[in-house]
Amino acid sequence: METGKISDNFSSLTENVKEYIHLQIDFVKLVLTEKLAKLTSFFLIAVIFFILAMFLLLFLSLAFVFWFGEIVGPTWIGALIVTAVYILGGAVVYFQREKLFINPLVSHLTKILMEEEQDETE
């Protein structure tokens, strides 16, 4: 009789272990899905912000060019000034890219990917 109990306990234990493994796999899938959703939303927001900033910069540049053309003189001089400002700004961004973009991006991505699961009691 005891061998029947041991085999029942063993089969019950194997079923529980299989169920536990399936639950762990499902948990990992959910965590990966959450992190992928956070990364996707982060990049989507960054792209949208970048596009809006480019339109803002374009229209401000055009406004300056036309204002300069009416107030001071030829419009092409205003366009050259805007071009010089863009070149100077591009050089500053290029030389400061680590501090301005790479370090904050790596920090934010690390925070998203390495985020610990919070307890439900907190």
For each residue, the residues with C-beta under 8 A, 3 or more apart:
1: 4 5
2: 5 6
3: 6 7
4: 1 7 8
5: 1 2 8 9
6: 2 3 9 10
7: 3 4 10 11
8: 4 5 11 12
9: 5 6 12 13
10: 6 7 13 14
11: 7 8 14 15
12: 8 9 15 16
13: 9 10 16 17
14: 10 11 17 18
15: 11 12 18 19
16: 12 13 19 20
17: 13 14 20 21
18: 14 15 21 22
19: 15 16 22 23
20: 16 17 23 24
21: 17 18 24 25
22: 18 19 25 26
23: 19 20 26 27
24: 20 21 27 28
25: 21 22 28 29
26: 22 23 29 30
27: 23 24 30 31
28: 24 25 31 32
29: 25 26 32 33
30: 26 27 33 34
31: 27 28 34 35 117
32: 28 29 35 36
33: 29 30 36 37
34: 30 31 37 38
35: 31 32 38 39 112 113 115
36: 32 33 39 40
37: 33 34 40 41
38: 34 35 41 42 112
39: 35 36 42 43 109 112 113
40: 36 37 43 44
41: 37 38 44 45
42: 38 39 45 46 108 109 112
43: 39 40 46 47
44: 40 41 47 48
45: 41 42 48 49
46: 42 43 49 50
47: 43 44 50 51
48: 44 45 51 52
49: 45 46 52 53
50: 46 47 53 54
51: 47 48 54 55
52: 48 49 55 56
53: 49 50 56 57
54: 50 51 57 58
55: 51 52 58 59
56: 52 53 59 60
57: 53 54 60 61
58: 54 55 61 62
59: 55 56 62 63
60: 56 57 63 64
61: 57 58 64 65 82 86
62: 58 59 65 66
63: 59 60 66 67
64: 60 61 67 68 78 81 82
65: 61 62 68 69 75 78 79 82
66: 62 63 69 70 75 78
67: 63 64 70 71 78
68: 64 65 71 72 73 75 77 78 81
69: 65 66 72 73 74 75 77 78
70: 66 67
71: 67 68
72: 68 69 77 78
73: 68 69 77
74: 69 77 78
75: 65 66 68 69 78 79
76: 79 80
77: 68 69 72 73 74 80 81
78: 64 65 66 67 68 69 72 74 75 81 82
79: 65 75 76 82 83
80: 76 77 83 84
81: 64 68 77 78 84 85
82: 61 64 65 78 79 85 86
83: 79 80 86 87
84: 80 81 87 88
85: 81 82 88 89
86: 61 82 83 89 90
87: 83 84 90 91
88: 84 85 91 92
89: 85 86 92 93
90: 86 87 93 94
91: 87 88 94 95
92: 88 89 95 96
93: 89 90 96 97 100 101
94: 90 91 97
95: 91 92
96: 92 93 99 100
97: 93 94 100 101 102
98: 101 102 103
99: 96 102 103
100: 93 96 97 104
101: 93 97 98 104 105
102: 97 98 99 105 106
103: 98 99 106 107
104: 100 101 107 108
105: 101 102 108 109
106: 102 103 109 110
107: 103 104 110 111
108: 42 104 105 111 112
109: 39 42 105 106 112 113
110: 106 107 113 114
111: 107 108 114 115
112: 35 38 39 42 108 109 115
113: 35 39 109 110
114: 110 111
115: 35 111 112
116:
117: 31
118: 122
119: 122
120:
121:
122: 118 119
